[in-house]
Amino acid sequence: MSQTVAPPPAAGRPRTSALAVLFAVVFINLVGFGLVVPLLPFFADTFGAKAWQITLMFSAYSLGQFFAEPFWGRLSDRIGRKPVLLMTLVSNAVGYLALAFAPDVWTAIAIRLFTGLGAGNISTVQGYVADVTPPEQRAGRMGLIGAAFGLGFIVGPGLGGLLTQPQLGHIGFQLPIFVASGLAALAALGVVIFLKESRAKADPAAPRPPFLSGLNDARANPVVSRVLLVTLIYMAGFSAMESVFGLWAQDRYAWGAREVGLSFMIVGIVSALNQGIFTGKLARRFGEVRVLATGMLMFGSSLVLQVLAPPHWFPAMTLDLGLFQASLPNGWIIPVIMILGAGGMSLAMPNISAIISRATPPDRQGAMLGLNMASGSIARIFGPMVAGALFSGLGHDWPYLVGAALTVPAAVMAINAGKAQRRMNAATLASQ
């Protein structure tokens, strides 16, 4: 495919200012996302929604992302990253605003589908990072962007817990959703003012590859195809846990939106620290594939430990710390266990993105990273639906146990991707 691209940055000198702006934009946007996700089960409950309808709200968003991520990724390869980021952020702002005024659960589900269609910009963000970063530094730079996601989940859920007023009923959940809409609009404004384009537009006369050409390229690439399966498998387990966590914690420990939001905030703290400080260093020392496989197993272990923790062992308590007292809710051990899972999750996405970018030509990175996010979206479509059925039909712990089991084949597939990469490298050297 004939395409004009912006010249790559000099090795070892990535555009730090551009990455700083992108970090800020991602952080602001993810604060809004983190505001909404933990309170969704409780927001839907104000409509009298059943468990399967609540998990369907998560699936609808992911269904939109499934179609959107490859489209936005391919489009950003052709017209540039900046306009795609702008369009998706504006769609986010509109989607959140519409959600605040949803009159019933089915309208809310439809709005979540629309928001997912407009929110598929993660591959575009990753493509921007790949554009301005030398290959050997990509895991670390992807980790920094992942840290922005983590920081968003520190501020977002905590702020959402403070802004939510459940005693007011449905209206008590609207304020944090309004704030999420405003933050998405602020991120869009930041893109307009501060972010410079990392790619030149493609030649309009250049032939456009068929929509499925990216999928065919991914299937033909032994590294990318295996990594896409890793994303598919482990994201199914994660989305299952995420979609029922509020219901699970409410049933087991009588938690509300505040406790669930604070738990997600703790996950965000660990993710941000790990991705910002350790992920790149670990990848350079042990290799991206080993770190990825380890992260899978850490996350699976945390799910099992949450199920095994007896509720009566960890009742509500007050800690007297001298200068001040800290009140711990029922099940206070759960956020502690979630630290292990957050550590594992924070090792996954940056290394997956780095592996794909290494195995893909520059003018196809947006498309391949978009397919990776689409793979995750497939998992997020079916994971919550299956989790809702398991939660209601077999028991509240089953989504966790099934999710933990899925991390084992994900780790194995990650190791296989590393073997395929070594074979590709050896074949390339032999042909030179």
C-alpha positions in Angstrom: 0.0 0.0 0.0 1.4 3.4 -1.0 1.3 5.8 1.9 3.0 8.9 3.0 4.0 8.8 6.7 5.6 11.3 9.0 9.3 10.6 9.4 10.1 8.5 12.5 11.8 10.1 15.4 15.4 9.6 16.0 16.2 6.4 17.9 16.4 7.1 21.6 14.7 10.5 21.4 11.0 10.0 21.3 8.8 13.1 21.2 8.6 13.6 25.0 6.3 16.7 24.7 3.9 14.8 22.5 3.8 11.9 24.9 3.2 14.3 27.8 0.2 15.8 26.1 -1.1 12.4 25.2 -0.6 11.2 28.7 -2.7 14.2 30.0 -5.5 13.6 27.4 -5.7 9.9 28.2 -5.7 10.6 32.0 -8.6 13.2 31.7 -10.6 10.9 29.5 -10.1 7.9 31.8 -11.1 9.8 34.8 -14.5 10.2 33.1 -14.5 6.5 32.2 -13.6 5.5 35.8 -16.3 7.7 37.1 -19.0 5.8 35.3 -18.0 2.1 35.2 -18.1 1.3 39.0 -21.5 2.9 39.5 -23.2 1.3 36.4 -24.6 -1.7 38.3 -26.2 0.7 40.8 -27.3 3.1 38.2 -29.1 0.3 36.3 -30.6 -0.9 39.5 -32.5 2.3 39.8 -34.4 1.2 36.7 -35.2 -2.1 38.4 -32.8 -3.9 36.0 -32.0 -7.6 36.5 -28.5 -9.0 36.7 -28.4 -10.1 33.0 -29.6 -6.6 31.9 -26.9 -4.9 34.0 -24.1 -7.1 32.5 -25.7 -6.4 29.0 -24.9 -2.7 29.6 -21.2 -3.7 29.7 -21.6 -6.0 26.7 -23.3 -3.3 24.6 -20.4 -0.9 25.1 -18.0 -3.6 24.1 -20.0 -4.5 21.0 -19.7 -1.0 19.8 -15.9 -1.1 20.5 -15.6 -4.3 18.5 -16.8 -2.6 15.3 -15.1 0.7 16.1 -11.6 -0.2 17.1 -10.5 -1.7 13.7 -12.3 1.1 11.9 -10.7 3.9 13.9 -7.3 2.3 13.8 -7.4 1.9 10.1 -8.7 5.4 9.6 -5.9 6.8 11.8 -3.4 5.1 9.6 -4.8 7.0 6.6 -5.9 10.4 7.9 -3.7 10.7 11.0 -4.1 10.1 14.7 -5.3 13.6 15.8 -8.6 13.8 13.9 -9.6 10.3 15.0 -8.8 11.1 18.7 -10.9 14.3 18.4 -13.9 12.5 16.9 -13.9 9.7 19.4 -13.6 12.0 22.4 -16.5 14.2 21.2 -18.6 11.0 20.8 -17.7 10.1 24.4 -18.9 13.4 25.7 -22.2 13.1 23.9 -22.7 9.5 24.9 -22.2 10.2 28.6 -24.6 13.2 28.5 -27.2 11.0 26.8 -26.8 8.3 29.4 -27.5 10.7 32.3 -31.0 11.3 30.8 -31.8 7.7 29.9 -35.4 7.0 30.9 -35.1 3.2 31.2 -32.6 0.4 31.1 -33.1 -0.5 27.4 -32.4 3.1 26.4 -29.3 3.1 28.6 -28.2 -0.1 26.9 -28.6 1.5 23.4 -26.7 4.6 24.5 -23.9 2.4 25.8 -23.7 0.8 22.4 -23.4 4.2 20.7 -20.8 5.3 23.2 -18.8 2.2 22.5 -18.9 2.9 18.8 -17.4 6.3 19.5 -15.0 5.3 22.2 -12.8 2.9 20.2 -9.7 5.1 20.3 -7.3 3.0 22.4 -5.6 1.6 19.3 -5.2 5.1 17.9 -3.5 6.2 21.2 -1.2 3.2 20.9 -0.5 3.9 17.3 0.5 7.5 18.2 2.9 6.1 20.8 4.4 3.6 18.3 4.8 6.5 15.7 7.0 8.6 18.0 8.9 5.9 20.0 11.8 3.6 18.9 10.9 -0.1 19.0 13.2 -1.0 21.9 11.4 1.6 24.1 7.8 0.9 23.2 7.0 -1.4 26.1 8.1 1.3 28.5 6.3 4.1 26.6 3.1 1.9 26.3 3.5 1.4 30.1 3.5 5.2 30.6 0.2 5.5 28.7 -1.1 2.6 30.7 -0.1 4.5 33.8 -2.4 7.3 32.6 -5.2 4.8 32.4 -4.3 3.7 35.9 -4.3 7.2 37.3 -7.6 7.8 35.7 -8.9 4.8 37.6 -7.5 6.3 40.8 -9.2 9.6 40.5 -12.3 8.5 38.6 -13.8 5.8 40.9 -12.9 7.7 44.0 -14.5 10.9 42.7 -17.5 8.9 41.5 -18.0 7.5 45.0 -17.9 11.0 46.5 -20.3 12.5 43.9 -22.8 9.7 44.0 -25.8 10.2 46.2 -27.6 6.9 46.3 -30.2 8.1 48.8 -31.6 10.4 46.0 -32.4 7.4 43.8 -31.8 7.7 40.0 -31.0 11.4 40.1 -28.2 10.7 42.6 -26.2 9.0 39.9 -26.5 11.7 37.3 -23.9 14.2 38.7 -20.9 11.9 38.2 -22.1 11.1 34.7 -22.3 14.8 33.9 -18.8 15.2 35.2 -17.6 12.3 32.9 -19.2 14.1 29.9 -17.5 17.3 30.8 -14.1 15.6 31.2 -14.4 13.9 27.7 -15.1 17.4 26.2 -12.1 18.8 28.1 -9.9 16.0 26.7 -11.2 16.8 23.1 -10.2 20.4 23.7 -6.8 19.4 24.8 -6.3 17.4 21.6 -7.3 20.4 19.5 -5.0 22.8 21.3 -1.9 20.9 22.3 -1.5 17.6 20.3 0.5 17.6 17.1 -0.1 15.1 14.4 2.3 12.1 14.3 1.5 11.0 10.8 1.0 12.6 7.4 -2.2 11.9 5.6 -2.2 9.0 3.1 -2.2 9.6 -0.6 -5.9 9.9 -1.5 -5.1 8.1 -4.8 -3.6 5.1 -3.0 -5.8 2.0 -3.1 -7.7 1.2 0.1 -7.3 -2.4 1.3 -10.5 -4.4 1.9 -11.9 -4.2 5.4 -11.0 -7.8 6.1 -7.4 -7.4 4.8 -6.3 -6.5 8.3 -7.8 -9.7 9.7 -6.1 -11.7 6.9 -2.8 -10.1 7.7 -3.2 -10.8 11.4 -4.0 -14.5 10.7 -0.9 -14.8 8.5 1.4 -13.3 11.2 2.2 -16.0 13.7 3.0 -13.5 16.4 0.1 -11.2 16.0 -2.4 -14.1 15.7 -1.3 -15.6 19.0 -1.3 -12.3 20.8 -4.8 -11.6 19.6 -5.8 -14.9 21.2 -4.1 -13.9 24.5 -6.2 -10.7 24.5 -9.4 -12.6 23.7 -8.9 -15.2 26.4 -7.8 -13.1 29.3 -10.1 -10.2 28.6 -13.0 -12.6 28.8 -12.0 -13.4 32.3 -11.4 -9.8 33.3 -14.7 -8.5 31.8 -16.6 -11.3 33.6 -15.2 -10.2 36.9 -15.6 -6.4 36.2 -19.2 -6.7 35.2 -20.4 -8.6 38.3 -18.0 -7.2 40.9 -20.5 -4.7 42.2 -23.2 -7.3 42.5 -20.8 -9.9 44.0 -19.5 -7.4 46.6 -23.0 -6.2 47.4 -24.2 -9.8 47.9 -21.2 -11.0 49.9 -20.3 -7.9 51.9 -23.3 -5.5 51.6 -21.1 -3.1 49.7 -22.5 -0.1 47.8 -21.2 2.2 45.1 -18.8 4.0 47.4 -16.9 0.8 48.5 -16.8 -0.5 44.9 -15.5 2.8 43.6 -12.8 2.9 46.2 -11.8 -0.7 45.4 -11.4 0.3 41.7 -9.4 3.3 42.9 -6.9 1.0 44.7 -6.6 -1.0 41.5 -5.8 2.2 39.6 -3.1 3.2 42.0 -1.3 -0.2 41.7 -1.7 -0.2 37.9 -0.4 3.4 37.5 2.6 2.7 39.7 3.4 -0.6 38.1 3.1 0.6 34.5 4.8 3.9 35.1 7.8 2.5 37.0 8.3 -1.2 36.6 6.7 -2.6 33.4 9.2 -1.2 31.0 12.2 -2.2 33.2 10.8 -5.7 33.6 10.2 -6.1 29.9 13.7 -5.0 29.1 15.2 -7.4 31.6 13.1 -10.5 31.2 11.4 -10.0 27.8 8.0 -8.9 26.9 6.6 -12.4 26.5 7.7 -13.7 30.0 6.4 -10.6 31.7 3.1 -11.0 29.8 2.6 -14.7 30.8 3.5 -13.9 34.4 0.9 -11.1 34.5 -1.8 -13.5 33.3 -1.1 -16.0 36.1 -1.0 -13.2 38.7 -4.4 -12.0 37.6 -5.9 -15.5 37.7 -4.5 -16.1 41.2 -6.1 -13.0 42.5 -9.5 -14.2 41.3 -9.2 -17.5 43.1 -8.0 -15.8 46.3 -11.1 -13.5 46.3 -13.3 -16.5 46.2 -11.4 -18.4 48.9 -11.4 -15.5 51.3 -14.1 -16.4 54.0 -16.4 -13.3 54.5 -16.6 -13.8 58.3 -12.8 -13.6 58.7 -12.7 -10.0 57.6 -15.6 -8.1 59.4 -15.8 -4.3 59.5 -13.3 -2.8 61.9 -11.8 0.5 63.0 -8.0 1.1 63.1 -6.7 3.5 65.6 -3.6 5.0 64.0 -2.9 7.6 66.7 -3.5 10.9 64.8 -6.5 9.6 63.1 -8.8 6.5 62.8 -9.5 4.5 59.7 -12.8 2.6 59.3 -12.5 -0.6 57.2 -15.7 -2.1 55.7 -16.8 -5.7 55.7 -14.5 -7.7 53.4 -11.6 -5.2 53.6 -9.2 -8.0 52.4 -10.7 -7.9 48.9 -9.0 -4.6 47.8 -5.8 -6.1 49.2 -6.2 -9.2 47.1 -7.1 -7.1 44.1 -3.6 -5.5 44.3 -2.2 -8.8 43.0 -4.6 -8.9 40.1 -4.0 -5.2 39.3 -0.3 -5.9 39.2 -0.9 -8.7 36.7 -3.2 -6.7 34.5 -0.8 -3.8 34.4 1.8 -6.1 33.0 -0.4 -7.3 30.2 -1.6 -4.5 27.9 1.7 -2.5 27.4 3.6 -5.7 26.5 0.8 -6.9 24.2 0.9 -3.6 22.4 4.7 -3.6 22.2 4.8 -7.2 20.8 2.3 -6.3 18.1 4.0 -3.1 17.1 7.4 -5.0 16.8 5.8 -7.6 14.6 3.9 -5.1 12.3 5.1 -2.6 9.6 4.6 1.0 10.6 1.8 1.7 8.1 -0.2 -1.2 9.5 0.3 -0.7 13.2 -3.0 1.2 13.7 -4.9 -1.5 12.0 -3.2 -4.3 13.9 -3.6 -2.6 17.3 -7.2 -1.9 16.3 -7.7 -5.6 15.8 -6.2 -6.3 19.1 -8.7 -4.0 20.8 -11.5 -5.6 18.7 -10.4 -9.0 20.1 -10.7 -7.5 23.6 -14.1 -6.1 22.7 -15.3 -9.6 21.6 -14.3 -10.8 25.0 -16.1 -7.9 26.6 -19.2 -8.7 24.7 -19.5 -12.3 25.7 -17.7 -12.2 29.0 -20.3 -10.1 30.9 -23.2 -12.0 29.3 -21.7 -15.4 30.4 -20.8 -13.9 33.8 -24.5 -12.8 34.3 -25.7 -16.3 33.4 -23.1 -17.9 35.7 -23.9 -15.4 38.5 -27.6 -16.1 38.4 -27.6 -19.7 37.5 -24.7 -21.5 39.2 -23.6 -19.1 42.0 -21.9 -15.7 42.6 -18.4 -17.1 42.6 -18.5 -18.9 39.3 -17.6 -15.9 37.1 -14.4 -15.5 39.1 -13.5 -19.2 38.9 -14.1 -19.4 35.2 -12.1 -16.2 34.7 -9.2 -17.6 36.7 -9.2 -20.8 34.6 -9.0 -18.8 31.4 -5.7 -17.1 32.4 -3.8 -20.4 32.1 -4.3 -20.9 28.4 -3.7 -17.2 27.9 -0.3 -17.6 29.6 0.5 -20.6 27.4 -0.5 -18.7 24.2 1.8 -15.8 25.3 4.8 -18.2 25.5 3.9 -19.6 22.0 3.9 -16.0 20.6 7.4 -15.6 21.9 8.5 -18.8 20.2 6.9 -17.6 17.0 8.7 -14.3 17.2 12.1 -16.0 17.6 11.4 -18.1 14.6 10.5 -15.0 12.6 13.7 -13.3 13.7 15.8 -16.3 12.8 14.2 -16.5 9.3 14.8 -12.8 8.7 18.5 -13.1 9.6 18.9 -16.2 7.4 17.4 -14.4 4.4 19.8 -11.4 4.8 
